[in-house]
Amino acid sequence: MRDLYRRFGGGLTTLMVALVVFWIIMLVVLPQLLMIDFSFRPNLPPSKIGGPDDVHSWANYATLFRNQVHLTIFFKTIWASSLVTFITLIVCYPMAYYLAQVAKPQRTAQMLLLLVIPFWINEILRTFAWWIIFAYAGPLNGLLTALGILDQPFRWMSGNGVVIVGMVYAYILFMVFPIYNALESLDRNQIDAARDLGSGWLRVHRRIAIPHAKPGIATGCIMTFMLAAGSYAVPALLGSPGSRWFTEIIYNWFFEGGNWNQGAAYAMILLLLCLFFILLMMKLFRVGLADIAK
């Protein structure tokens, strides 16, 4: 805070802090408090709101555990989001290491630009492009059929596979950049010294690169998991009736069922899941909030 006052002066610093506080209170804290209040209240007609039936209870939360279909979708969302996070990490770590430690600065800039350019397009349009590729009469089936690999077109969008592929693509930058930023600060001399002493590449990554990149890996995993678990557009476009996401259930409660109280309870359960995942990643990688914030 003192650095801000020295750099920008008292008036401008006070204005910036006030805007940040206003943003946090009005757009984060108050909406969450309202959601919590909604989640504990029953869904009542306007005439009964504030009456004797309008009491706080755990009934909306208990609905999830009484509804076997919704509970199954909830656990499937956890598993699939974890799988998306793991696959994205496996894909992005070698890419981030190459960009940070192997590629020349000019090549790194070119590759980062190539990664970023597709994301200038709206997420729904990028997801719809995958829908076109994996459609029953799409180019993928046409190519595989022409090559004789498939006798007839295959219904790719009949399970969770295409949803996972779409999510890995949609959130790849949220894994690449944190790991790249962490590995960029790694002294190349440490890697060269380990190689000179006879360490193989697997040992170099296990003992030097990965421990140094832990804050970036933790940040990337947290961001990817939260975005995957809270995604609606990707599973709605690429999924089938048998591959519903928990966010679709929440959407149905809010906008199709008209039960905002039940939807708020389901949304809070999803939020608690994401908070638990953040704590798990911090514990697993032994990093703190300050490390992640870097």
C-alpha positions as CSV (number, residue, x, y, z in Angstrom):
1,M,0.0,0.0,0.0
2,R,2.8,2.4,0.8
3,D,4.4,1.7,-2.6
4,L,1.0,2.6,-4.3
5,Y,0.9,5.8,-2.4
6,R,4.4,6.7,-3.3
7,R,3.9,5.8,-7.0
8,F,0.4,7.3,-7.7
9,G,-0.2,9.7,-4.8
10,G,-2.9,9.7,-2.1
11,G,-5.8,10.8,-4.3
12,L,-5.4,8.3,-7.1
13,T,-4.5,5.4,-4.8
14,T,-7.5,6.0,-2.6
15,L,-9.7,6.1,-5.7
16,M,-8.3,2.8,-7.0
17,V,-8.7,1.1,-3.6
18,A,-12.2,2.4,-3.3
19,L,-13.1,1.0,-6.8
20,V,-11.6,-2.4,-6.0
21,V,-13.5,-2.5,-2.6
22,F,-16.7,-1.5,-4.4
23,W,-16.2,-4.1,-7.0
24,I,-15.6,-6.9,-4.5
25,I,-18.5,-6.0,-2.3
26,M,-21.1,-5.3,-4.9
27,L,-20.2,-8.0,-7.5
28,V,-18.7,-10.7,-5.3
29,V,-19.7,-10.6,-1.6
30,L,-23.3,-9.4,-1.8
31,P,-24.3,-11.7,-4.7
32,Q,-22.8,-14.7,-2.8
33,L,-24.6,-13.7,0.4
34,L,-27.8,-13.4,-1.5
35,M,-27.3,-16.9,-3.1
36,I,-26.6,-18.4,0.4
37,D,-29.8,-16.8,1.7
38,F,-31.8,-18.1,-1.3
39,S,-30.3,-21.6,-0.9
40,F,-31.7,-22.0,2.6
41,R,-35.2,-20.7,1.9
42,P,-38.1,-22.7,0.3
43,N,-39.5,-21.9,-3.1
44,L,-42.7,-20.0,-2.2
45,P,-45.2,-17.9,-4.1
46,P,-44.8,-14.1,-3.6
47,S,-47.8,-14.0,-1.2
48,K,-46.1,-16.4,1.2
49,I,-42.6,-14.9,1.2
50,G,-41.9,-13.5,4.7
51,G,-44.7,-15.7,6.2
52,P,-44.6,-18.6,8.7
53,D,-43.5,-21.0,5.9
54,D,-40.6,-18.9,4.8
55,V,-38.0,-20.4,7.2
56,H,-34.3,-21.4,6.7
57,S,-33.6,-25.1,6.4
58,W,-31.3,-27.6,4.7
59,A,-34.1,-29.0,2.6
60,N,-32.7,-27.7,-0.7
61,Y,-29.3,-29.2,-0.1
62,A,-30.8,-32.5,0.9
63,T,-32.6,-32.7,-2.4
64,L,-29.3,-33.5,-4.2
65,F,-28.7,-36.6,-2.0
66,R,-32.3,-37.8,-2.4
67,N,-32.2,-37.5,-6.2
68,Q,-30.1,-40.3,-7.4
69,V,-29.9,-39.0,-11.0
70,H,-28.6,-35.6,-9.9
71,L,-26.2,-37.1,-7.5
72,T,-24.8,-39.4,-10.2
73,I,-24.4,-36.4,-12.5
74,F,-22.7,-34.4,-9.7
75,F,-20.1,-37.1,-9.2
76,K,-19.6,-37.6,-12.9
77,T,-18.9,-33.9,-13.2
78,I,-16.3,-34.1,-10.5
79,W,-14.6,-37.1,-12.2
80,A,-14.8,-35.6,-15.7
81,S,-13.5,-32.2,-14.6
82,S,-10.6,-33.9,-12.8
83,L,-9.9,-35.9,-16.0
84,V,-10.0,-32.7,-18.1
85,T,-7.5,-31.1,-15.6
86,F,-5.2,-34.1,-15.8
87,I,-5.2,-34.3,-19.6
88,T,-4.7,-30.5,-19.9
89,L,-1.7,-30.7,-17.5
90,I,-0.2,-33.6,-19.5
91,V,-0.6,-31.7,-22.8
92,C,0.5,-28.3,-21.5
93,Y,3.5,-29.1,-19.3
94,P,5.8,-30.1,-22.2
95,M,4.5,-27.2,-24.3
96,A,5.2,-24.7,-21.4
97,Y,8.7,-26.2,-20.8
98,Y,9.6,-25.9,-24.5
99,L,8.4,-22.3,-24.6
100,A,10.2,-21.3,-21.4
101,Q,13.5,-23.2,-21.6
102,V,14.1,-24.5,-25.1
103,A,12.7,-22.2,-27.8
104,K,14.4,-19.0,-28.7
105,P,12.6,-15.8,-27.7
106,Q,11.4,-15.1,-31.2
107,R,10.0,-18.6,-31.6
108,T,8.4,-18.4,-28.2
109,A,6.6,-15.1,-29.1
110,Q,5.4,-16.7,-32.4
111,M,4.1,-19.8,-30.7
112,L,2.4,-17.9,-27.9
113,L,0.7,-15.7,-30.5
114,L,-0.5,-18.8,-32.4
115,L,-1.9,-20.1,-29.1
116,V,-3.7,-16.9,-28.3
117,I,-5.2,-16.0,-31.7
118,P,-7.9,-18.7,-31.7
119,F,-9.1,-17.4,-28.3
120,W,-9.9,-14.1,-29.8
121,I,-13.1,-15.9,-31.0
122,N,-16.0,-16.4,-28.7
123,E,-16.0,-19.6,-26.7
124,I,-19.4,-20.7,-28.1
125,L,-18.1,-20.3,-31.7
126,R,-15.0,-22.3,-30.9
127,T,-17.1,-25.0,-29.3
128,F,-19.5,-25.0,-32.2
129,A,-16.5,-25.5,-34.5
130,W,-15.7,-28.8,-32.6
131,W,-19.4,-29.7,-33.0
132,I,-19.1,-29.4,-36.8
133,I,-15.9,-31.5,-36.8
134,F,-17.4,-34.3,-34.7
135,A,-20.9,-34.2,-36.3
136,Y,-22.3,-37.3,-37.8
137,A,-22.0,-35.9,-41.3
138,G,-18.9,-33.8,-40.3
139,P,-15.5,-33.7,-41.9
140,L,-13.9,-36.2,-39.4
141,N,-16.4,-39.0,-40.3
142,G,-16.0,-38.1,-43.9
143,L,-12.2,-38.4,-43.8
144,L,-12.2,-41.6,-41.8
145,T,-14.8,-43.1,-44.1
146,A,-12.9,-42.1,-47.3
147,L,-9.7,-43.6,-45.9
148,G,-11.6,-46.9,-45.2
149,I,-11.0,-46.7,-41.4
150,L,-14.7,-46.6,-40.8
151,D,-17.4,-48.5,-42.7
152,Q,-20.0,-46.0,-41.8
153,P,-20.1,-42.7,-39.9
154,F,-19.6,-42.9,-36.1
155,R,-21.6,-41.0,-33.6
156,W,-18.8,-39.3,-31.7
157,M,-21.1,-37.1,-29.6
158,S,-22.9,-39.9,-27.8
159,G,-20.8,-39.8,-24.6
160,N,-18.4,-37.7,-22.6
161,G,-15.4,-38.1,-24.8
162,V,-16.1,-35.1,-27.1
163,V,-17.0,-32.9,-24.2
164,I,-13.7,-33.7,-22.6
165,V,-11.8,-32.9,-25.8
166,G,-13.7,-29.6,-26.2
167,M,-12.9,-28.6,-22.6
168,V,-9.2,-29.4,-22.9
169,Y,-9.1,-27.2,-25.9
170,A,-11.2,-24.5,-24.4
171,Y,-9.1,-24.1,-21.2
172,I,-5.6,-25.0,-22.5
173,L,-4.4,-21.4,-22.1
174,F,-5.3,-21.4,-18.4
175,M,-2.9,-24.2,-17.9
176,V,-0.1,-23.2,-20.3
177,F,0.5,-19.6,-19.1
178,P,0.8,-20.3,-15.3
179,I,3.3,-23.1,-15.9
180,Y,5.2,-21.1,-18.5
181,N,5.4,-18.1,-16.1
182,A,6.8,-20.4,-13.4
183,L,9.3,-22.2,-15.6
184,E,10.5,-19.0,-17.3
185,S,12.2,-18.0,-14.0
186,L,14.0,-21.3,-13.7
187,D,17.8,-20.8,-14.1
188,R,18.9,-22.8,-17.2
189,N,22.3,-23.4,-15.5
190,Q,20.6,-25.8,-13.0
191,I,19.3,-28.0,-15.8
192,D,22.7,-27.9,-17.6
193,A,24.5,-28.8,-14.3
194,A,22.2,-31.7,-13.7
195,R,22.7,-33.0,-17.2
196,D,26.5,-32.7,-16.9
197,L,26.3,-34.7,-13.7
198,G,24.6,-37.5,-15.6
199,S,20.9,-37.0,-14.8
200,G,18.5,-38.0,-17.4
201,W,15.6,-35.8,-18.6
202,L,13.1,-37.6,-16.4
203,R,15.2,-37.0,-13.3
204,V,15.8,-33.4,-14.3
205,H,12.1,-32.7,-14.6
206,R,11.2,-34.7,-11.4
207,R,13.9,-33.1,-9.2
208,I,14.3,-29.6,-10.8
209,A,11.7,-28.4,-13.3
210,I,8.5,-29.7,-11.7
211,P,9.3,-28.6,-8.1
212,H,10.2,-25.2,-9.5
213,A,6.9,-25.1,-11.5
214,K,4.7,-26.2,-8.6
215,P,3.0,-22.8,-8.1
216,G,2.2,-22.6,-11.8
217,I,1.0,-26.2,-11.9
218,A,-1.3,-25.6,-8.9
219,T,-2.7,-22.4,-10.4
220,G,-3.3,-24.0,-13.8
221,C,-5.0,-27.1,-12.2
222,I,-7.2,-24.8,-10.0
223,M,-8.3,-22.6,-12.9
224,T,-8.8,-25.5,-15.3
225,F,-10.9,-27.6,-12.8
226,M,-13.0,-24.6,-11.8
227,L,-13.7,-23.6,-15.4
228,A,-14.5,-27.2,-16.4
229,A,-16.7,-27.9,-13.4
230,G,-18.6,-24.6,-14.0
231,S,-18.8,-24.9,-17.8
232,Y,-22.2,-24.8,-19.4
233,A,-21.6,-24.0,-23.1
234,V,-19.2,-26.9,-23.9
235,P,-21.4,-29.8,-22.4
236,A,-24.6,-28.2,-23.7
237,L,-23.2,-28.1,-27.3
238,L,-21.0,-31.2,-27.5
239,G,-22.8,-33.4,-25.0
240,S,-25.7,-35.9,-25.4
241,P,-28.7,-36.5,-23.1
242,G,-26.6,-39.2,-21.4
243,S,-23.6,-36.9,-20.8
244,R,-25.3,-34.0,-18.8
245,W,-23.1,-31.7,-16.7
246,F,-24.1,-30.5,-13.2
247,T,-24.2,-26.9,-14.5
248,E,-27.0,-28.0,-16.8
249,I,-29.0,-29.2,-13.8
250,I,-28.4,-25.8,-12.1
251,Y,-29.5,-24.0,-15.3
252,N,-32.7,-26.1,-15.4
253,W,-33.5,-25.3,-11.8
254,F,-33.1,-21.5,-12.4
255,F,-34.5,-20.9,-15.9
256,E,-36.7,-23.9,-16.7
257,G,-38.0,-25.1,-13.3
258,G,-38.2,-21.5,-12.0
259,N,-36.9,-22.7,-8.6
260,W,-34.2,-20.2,-7.8
261,N,-33.9,-21.5,-4.2
262,Q,-33.1,-25.0,-5.3
263,G,-30.8,-23.7,-8.1
264,A,-28.9,-21.6,-5.5
265,A,-28.4,-24.6,-3.3
266,Y,-27.0,-26.6,-6.1
267,A,-24.8,-23.7,-7.1
268,M,-23.4,-23.4,-3.6
269,I,-22.6,-27.1,-3.5
270,L,-20.6,-26.6,-6.7
271,L,-18.9,-23.6,-5.2
272,L,-17.9,-25.6,-2.1
273,L,-16.6,-28.3,-4.4
274,C,-14.3,-25.8,-6.1
275,L,-13.1,-24.4,-2.8
276,F,-12.3,-27.9,-1.6
277,F,-10.3,-28.5,-4.8
278,I,-8.3,-25.3,-4.3
279,L,-7.4,-26.4,-0.8
280,L,-6.5,-29.9,-2.1
281,M,-4.2,-28.5,-4.7
282,M,-2.5,-26.2,-2.2
283,K,-2.0,-29.1,0.1
284,L,-0.8,-31.5,-2.7
285,F,1.7,-29.1,-4.1
286,R,2.6,-27.5,-0.8
287,V,2.0,-23.9,-2.0
288,G,0.2,-21.0,-0.4
289,L,-2.0,-18.3,-1.7
290,A,1.0,-16.0,-2.1
291,D,2.7,-18.6,-4.3
292,I,-0.4,-19.0,-6.5
293,A,-0.9,-15.2,-6.7
294,K,2.6,-14.9,-8.3
